[in-house]
Amino acid sequence: MNMMKSKHILSALAFSGVTAVAAGQAGHVDKLPQAAGKAPAVLSTAEFGAKDGPLSDDSAAEAAALEQATAARSLLRSQWMYKTPKRGIKAWKSTFGTRDQATVASFSDGDEAREARTEVLGLAADSDVSVHPERDHVALFVQQLAQPAAVATSKTTYTATSVTSPDFAAAIAAGKIKRGMMIDTGERPKKTGVIYSASGSTINVSAWYVVDGTRATATPARGTPAYVNPSTKVWALNANVELRANAMATDAVGFELGLVNDKADDLGYLYDAVNLGSKRGLNAFQSRGRWVQGFYAYNGTNYGFVSQTAAQIGFYAQGGPVGMQSDGATAIAYLAKNAANALVVQNTAGKSLTILDGAGVWQSIRTRYATFGNGQTIDGQAVVASALVVSTATTIHLPAPGANANRVLYVKNPKGSTVPVDFAGNVEDASGSVQVAPGGAVTLISDGSKWIPIGKY
């Protein structure tokens, strides 16, 4: 270790409550109580040779500074952020008023030229309290302000590792072009370069990568638009939990919102997705990837899902083998207390096929018609079961009445037949079958033990 680094680490160790014995002794390090009122040392990458310029490569200096800060558990001021190795952060205060005073901590990303406003009960004037009844206090405020590209221009000339434009000169001179920024091109598929240096009106990149999943490189054509530091998606909060293969943990929770309500029933809500802009958003909540359930409401919840005054559809299911499954203990569904139509079935073209209106009246009922031959058994879906046109003795078997309690079944012998058809099964008169003449039909209902004729044509 050189003398410069030794000085830094000893100073940091001293400020952190750690002292080291002089060189030549055993290398023993003792932890001493930190002096009252003494702040921990703050190391800077600049002390280790970092230039802290927008385009400087300070990775070596930052690595050396981080090594010393980690050993001393000291605060490190690097080029773009503060780091607190081996130390947590704890803050507490009594919040009051609006904006900054109404939060314990506020984090904002956006225009670094001026301080971002903490939008907690952001009153423009004292009189605004008359139109904003809530008095919000917030522990943590996080805001991401989507910004335009640092430079957007189509006055471009490209090489395999650079792009030149007169529109870059002012931004480069002002230090707005930084090492590590990206440049996207305005084409499909776009190309992207990672900035390594810049001077005059030229920005240098490692290569132009085609954004199509192939990792191939290509030089953009002259005049292709360039966007410096593009922001295509912004996140106010991005939290991840990882269950590694060797982890002891057997479960993980990405985000827990807990409500401790000891005041009165039916107060509070734990997730509030509100659109404060002038344009409609896409999804207030979405799940992606492999899940057993996309949304789950546990026992104890009065209503698992509530849709109130939806502009179009309260619940919509698209694709998948089953659109909705309900296993209600008392009722599967309560339909249309106040709706004109309780249930509407449409085809893929949007034409209504069957309707149950709000008064409980079925409209345009469609029933399944199926034909069966000699020796076949009527399936579980047919409503009208017709024999094929026959000229020889034919027997068709009725389904078991026990599995078809309260089912209504119409059995038919076509007009073109020349002999009766026997529909065999457990029937009311114990004869073993219902015989239907050519052109005739019989209506049957199952009481759970036998088929009962209730109509004949």
C-alpha positions in Angstrom: 0.0 0.0 0.0 1.4 3.4 -0.9 1.8 6.3 1.5 -1.1 8.2 0.0 -3.5 5.3 0.5 -2.1 4.6 4.0 -2.9 8.2 5.0 -6.5 7.9 3.8 -7.2 4.6 5.4 -5.7 5.6 8.8 -7.6 8.9 8.8 -10.8 7.0 7.9 -10.2 4.4 10.5 -9.6 7.1 13.2 -12.8 8.9 12.4 -14.7 5.7 12.4 -13.6 4.7 15.9 -10.9 2.3 14.7 -7.2 2.7 15.4 -4.2 0.7 13.9 -0.9 0.2 15.6 2.2 1.6 14.0 4.0 -0.2 11.1 6.4 -2.8 12.4 4.0 -4.0 15.1 1.7 -7.0 14.9 -0.8 -5.4 12.5 -3.4 -5.6 15.3 -6.5 -3.4 14.9 -8.6 -2.4 17.9 -12.1 -0.9 17.9 -12.3 2.2 20.1 -15.4 4.1 21.1 -16.0 7.0 18.7 -15.6 10.4 20.3 -18.9 12.2 21.2 -20.0 14.4 18.3 -17.4 13.1 16.0 -18.8 12.5 12.5 -17.5 9.5 10.5 -14.9 10.2 7.9 -16.0 11.0 4.4 -13.7 9.8 1.7 -13.7 11.1 -1.8 -12.7 9.4 -5.0 -11.0 12.7 -5.9 -8.4 12.0 -3.1 -7.5 8.9 -5.0 -6.9 10.6 -8.3 -10.5 10.7 -9.7 -11.0 13.7 -12.0 -14.7 13.7 -11.5 -15.2 15.0 -15.0 -18.3 14.1 -17.1 -16.2 12.0 -19.5 -13.4 10.9 -17.3 -12.7 7.2 -16.6 -12.4 7.2 -12.8 -13.1 3.5 -12.3 -9.6 2.7 -10.9 -9.7 5.6 -8.4 -13.3 4.6 -7.4 -12.2 1.0 -6.8 -9.3 2.1 -4.6 -11.4 4.5 -2.7 -14.2 2.0 -2.2 -11.6 -0.5 -0.8 -10.5 1.9 1.8 -14.0 3.1 2.6 -15.2 -0.5 3.0 -12.3 -1.3 5.4 -13.1 1.8 7.5 -16.8 1.6 7.1 -16.7 5.3 6.0 -19.0 7.4 3.8 -17.7 7.6 0.3 -18.4 10.4 -2.1 -17.9 9.0 -5.6 -18.4 10.7 -8.9 -22.2 10.3 -9.1 -23.4 9.2 -5.7 -22.6 8.7 -2.0 -21.9 5.2 -0.8 -22.1 3.8 2.7 -20.3 0.5 2.8 -21.1 -1.8 5.8 -23.5 0.9 7.2 -27.2 1.2 7.0 -29.2 4.5 7.0 -31.8 5.4 9.6 -33.7 8.6 9.7 -36.6 9.8 11.8 -38.4 13.1 12.3 -41.9 14.5 13.0 -43.4 15.5 9.7 -45.5 18.6 9.3 -46.9 21.0 6.7 -46.4 20.3 3.0 -43.7 19.3 0.5 -40.2 18.6 2.1 -41.4 19.2 5.6 -44.2 16.6 5.2 -41.7 13.7 4.4 -38.9 11.9 6.3 -37.0 11.3 3.0 -37.5 12.5 -0.5 -35.8 11.1 -3.7 -36.3 12.6 -7.1 -34.8 11.9 -10.5 -35.1 14.4 -13.4 -33.7 17.8 -14.1 -30.5 18.1 -12.1 -30.2 21.8 -12.8 -32.8 22.7 -10.2 -34.2 21.1 -7.1 -37.2 18.8 -7.6 -40.3 19.6 -5.7 -41.6 17.1 -3.2 -45.2 16.8 -4.2 -46.8 16.0 -0.9 -49.9 18.1 -0.4 -48.3 20.6 -2.8 -50.3 23.7 -2.1 -49.5 26.7 -4.3 -51.2 29.1 -1.8 -52.6 28.9 1.7 -56.1 29.2 0.4 -55.7 25.9 -1.4 -56.4 24.2 1.9 -60.1 24.9 1.2 -60.1 22.7 -1.9 -57.7 19.9 -0.7 -59.3 18.4 2.5 -56.6 15.8 3.1 -53.6 16.5 5.3 -51.0 14.0 4.0 -47.8 13.0 5.8 -45.4 10.7 4.0 -42.4 8.6 5.4 -40.8 8.1 1.9 -41.4 10.1 -1.2 -40.0 8.8 -4.5 -40.5 10.5 -7.9 -39.2 9.9 -11.3 -39.6 12.7 -13.8 -39.3 11.5 -17.4 -37.0 13.8 -19.4 -36.4 14.4 -23.1 -33.2 13.2 -24.6 -30.1 15.4 -23.7 -29.7 16.0 -27.4 -31.9 15.0 -30.3 -30.7 15.6 -33.8 -30.8 14.3 -37.4 -27.8 16.4 -38.5 -25.6 13.3 -38.1 -22.6 11.7 -39.6 -21.6 8.2 -38.4 -18.5 6.0 -38.4 -18.3 2.5 -36.9 -17.4 4.0 -33.5 -18.6 7.7 -33.5 -21.3 10.2 -34.4 -20.7 13.8 -35.3 -23.2 16.6 -35.3 -23.0 20.4 -34.8 -25.8 20.0 -32.3 -23.5 18.1 -29.9 -21.0 20.9 -29.4 -22.9 23.0 -26.8 -23.8 19.9 -24.8 -20.3 18.6 -24.8 -18.8 22.0 -23.8 -21.4 22.3 -21.0 -20.5 18.8 -19.6 -23.9 17.4 -20.3 -22.5 14.4 -22.2 -21.3 11.8 -19.8 -19.2 8.7 -20.0 -21.6 5.7 -19.9 -24.6 7.4 -21.4 -26.3 5.7 -24.4 -27.2 7.0 -27.8 -30.2 5.5 -29.6 -30.8 5.9 -33.3 -34.2 6.7 -34.8 -34.6 3.7 -37.0 -36.2 0.2 -36.9 -34.5 -1.8 -35.5 -32.7 0.9 -33.7 -28.9 0.9 -33.0 -27.4 1.8 -29.7 -23.9 3.0 -28.7 -22.4 3.4 -25.2 -20.5 6.7 -24.9 -16.8 6.5 -23.9 -15.5 10.0 -24.9 -16.5 13.2 -26.7 -14.8 16.4 -27.9 -15.8 19.2 -30.2 -18.9 18.0 -31.9 -18.0 14.3 -32.0 -19.2 11.6 -29.6 -17.3 8.3 -29.5 -18.9 4.9 -28.7 -17.6 1.4 -28.4 -19.7 0.2 -31.3 -23.2 0.6 -32.8 -25.2 -2.5 -31.7 -28.4 -3.5 -33.6 -31.2 -3.8 -31.0 -32.7 -7.0 -32.3 -31.3 -9.6 -29.9 -28.4 -10.7 -32.2 -25.6 -8.5 -30.7 -24.6 -7.6 -34.2 -23.0 -4.3 -35.1 -23.7 -1.9 -38.0 -23.0 1.7 -38.8 -26.0 3.9 -39.1 -26.6 5.9 -42.3 -25.9 9.6 -42.5 -28.8 11.7 -41.3 -30.2 9.0 -39.1 -31.7 10.7 -36.0 -29.6 10.3 -32.8 -31.0 10.6 -29.2 -28.4 11.1 -26.5 -29.3 9.7 -23.1 -32.8 8.5 -24.1 -35.3 7.5 -21.5 -37.8 5.0 -22.9 -39.3 3.8 -19.6 -39.1 5.4 -16.1 -39.5 3.7 -12.8 -40.2 5.4 -9.5 -39.3 2.2 -7.6 -37.8 -1.0 -8.8 -37.6 -3.6 -6.0 -36.3 -7.2 -6.4 -36.0 -10.2 -4.1 -34.0 -13.2 -5.2 -34.3 -16.8 -3.9 -30.9 -18.3 -4.8 -30.5 -22.1 -5.1 -28.3 -22.2 -2.0 -30.5 -19.9 0.1 -32.0 -21.1 3.5 -35.1 -19.0 2.8 -38.0 -21.0 1.3 -40.3 -18.0 0.5 -39.9 -14.4 -0.6 -42.0 -11.2 -0.5 -41.3 -8.4 -2.9 -43.3 -5.7 -1.1 -45.4 -5.8 2.1 -47.9 -3.1 3.0 -49.2 -3.5 6.5 -52.1 -1.7 8.0 -52.5 -1.5 11.8 -56.1 -0.2 12.2 -57.2 0.1 15.8 -59.5 3.0 15.2 -62.7 1.7 13.5 -63.8 -0.8 10.9 -63.6 0.0 7.1 -60.8 2.6 7.3 -57.7 2.7 5.1 -56.5 1.2 1.9 -53.0 -0.2 1.2 -52.6 0.4 -2.5 -53.7 3.5 -4.3 -53.0 3.7 -8.1 -54.1 7.2 -9.1 -53.6 8.8 -12.5 -53.0 12.5 -11.9 -52.3 13.3 -15.6 -54.5 14.4 -18.4 -54.2 11.2 -20.5 -55.4 7.7 -19.6 -52.9 5.2 -18.3 -52.7 1.5 -19.4 -52.7 -0.8 -16.3 -53.0 0.2 -12.7 -51.9 -3.3 -11.7 -50.3 -6.0 -13.8 -48.5 -9.3 -13.2 -46.0 -10.7 -15.7 -44.1 -14.0 -16.0 -44.8 -17.4 -14.4 -47.3 -17.3 -11.5 -49.8 -19.6 -10.0 -52.2 -16.7 -9.3 -52.0 -13.2 -10.8 -54.1 -11.9 -7.9 -55.1 -13.6 -4.7 -57.5 -12.5 -2.0 -57.2 -14.6 1.2 -60.0 -15.6 3.6 -61.2 -12.7 5.7 -61.7 -10.4 2.8 -65.3 -9.4 2.3 -65.1 -8.8 -1.4 -62.2 -10.5 -3.3 -62.6 -8.2 -6.3 -64.8 -5.1 -6.7 -65.3 -3.1 -9.9 -67.3 0.1 -9.4 -68.7 2.1 -12.3 -66.2 0.8 -14.9 -66.4 2.7 -18.1 -66.7 -0.4 -20.2 -66.2 -3.8 -18.6 -66.0 -4.7 -14.9 -64.1 -7.9 -15.4 -62.5 -9.1 -18.6 -60.9 -12.4 -19.4 -59.1 -13.0 -22.7 -57.5 -16.3 -23.8 -56.7 -19.3 -21.7 -58.7 -22.5 -21.5 -61.2 -21.1 -18.9 -62.3 -17.4 -18.9 -63.8 -17.6 -15.3 -64.3 -20.4 -12.8 -66.5 -19.9 -9.7 -66.9 -22.4 -6.8 -69.2 -20.4 -4.5 -70.6 -22.2 -1.6 -74.0 -20.4 -1.6 -74.2 -19.2 -5.2 -71.9 -19.1 -8.2 -72.9 -15.6 -9.2 -75.5 -12.9 -8.6 -76.3 -11.4 -12.0 -77.7 -8.0 -12.9 -79.4 -6.3 -10.0 -79.9 -3.3 -12.1 -78.6 -4.3 -15.5 -80.7 -4.5 -18.7 -79.0 -7.8 -19.5 -77.7 -10.1 -16.8 -75.9 -12.4 -19.1 -74.9 -12.0 -22.8 -73.2 -14.7 -24.9 -71.6 -13.4 -28.1 -69.7 -15.1 -31.0 -66.3 -13.9 -32.2 -68.0 -11.4 -34.5 -69.7 -9.7 -31.5 -73.2 -11.1 -32.4 -75.4 -11.8 -29.4 -76.3 -15.5 -29.3 -78.1 -16.0 -26.0 -79.3 -13.4 -23.5 -80.6 -13.5 -19.9 -82.2 -10.1 -19.2 -82.4 -8.3 -15.9 -85.9 -9.8 -15.3 -84.6 -13.3 -15.6 -86.1 -13.9 -19.0 -84.1 -15.9 -21.6 -83.9 -14.5 -25.1 -82.7 -16.4 -28.2 -82.0 -19.6 -26.4 -79.8 -22.0 -28.4 -79.8 -25.7 -27.5 -77.5 -28.5 -28.7 -78.9 -30.8 -31.4 -77.0 -34.1 -31.9 -77.7 -37.4 -33.8 -77.0 -40.9 -32.5 -76.9 -44.3 -34.2 -77.9 -47.8 -33.2 -76.2 -48.9 -29.9 -74.9 -45.4 -29.0 -75.5 -43.6 -25.7 -76.7 -40.0 -25.6 -73.8 -37.8 -24.4 -73.9 -35.3 -21.6 -74.2 -32.2 -23.8 -77.1 -32.9 -26.1 -80.5 -31.3 -25.5 -82.2 -32.6 -28.6 -81.0 -36.2 -29.3 -82.2 -37.5 -32.6 -81.8 -40.9 -34.1 -80.4 -41.2 -37.6 -83.0 -42.0 -40.4 -83.5 -45.7 -39.9 -85.4 -48.6 -41.6 -84.3 -51.4 -39.3 -84.8 -51.9 -35.5 -82.7 -49.3 -33.6 -82.0 -48.9 -29.9 -80.3 -45.7 -28.5 -79.4 -45.6 -24.8 -80.5 -42.8 -22.5 -77.8 -41.5 -20.2 -77.9 -42.6 -16.5 -80.6 -40.6 -14.7 -78.6 -40.4 -11.5 -75.9 -38.3 -13.1 -78.5 -36.1 -14.9 -81.0 -35.1 -12.2 -83.3 -32.3 -13.4 -82.0 -32.5 -17.0 -84.5 -32.0 -19.7 -83.9 -34.1 -22.8 -85.8 -34.2 -26.1 -85.6 -37.5 -28.0 -86.5 -37.6 -31.7 -87.1 -40.1 -34.5 -86.7 -38.4 -37.9 -89.7 -38.3 -40.3 -87.8 -40.2 -42.9 -87.5 -43.3 -40.7 -89.8 -46.3 -41.5 -89.6 -48.1 -38.1 -89.9 -46.9 -34.4 -86.8 -46.1 -32.4 -86.4 -47.4 -28.8 -84.6 -45.0 -26.4 -83.6 -47.5 -23.7 -83.0 -46.8 -20.1 -84.5 -46.6 -16.6 -87.9 -44.9 -17.4 -91.0 -44.2 -15.3 -93.2 -47.1 -16.4 -90.3 -49.6 -15.8 -90.7 -50.8 -19.4 -87.0 -50.3 -20.0 -87.4 -47.9 -23.0 -89.4 -45.1 -24.6 -90.5 -45.9 -28.1 -90.7 -43.0 -30.6 -92.6 -43.4 -33.9 -91.2 -42.1 -37.2 -91.5 -38.3 -37.2 -92.3 -38.2 -33.5 -90.6 -36.8 -30.4 -90.8 -37.2 -26.6 -89.7 -34.8 -23.9 -88.1 -36.4 -20.8 -86.9 -35.1 -17.5 -84.8 -37.0 -14.9 -85.7 -37.0 -11.3 -82.4 -38.5 -10.4 -83.5 -42.1 -10.4 -85.5 -42.4 -13.7 -86.5 -40.6 -16.9 -90.1 -39.3 -16.8 -92.0 -38.5 -20.1 -93.6 -35.0 -19.8 -94.5 -34.4 -23.4 -95.0 -36.2 -26.7 -95.3 -35.1 -30.3 
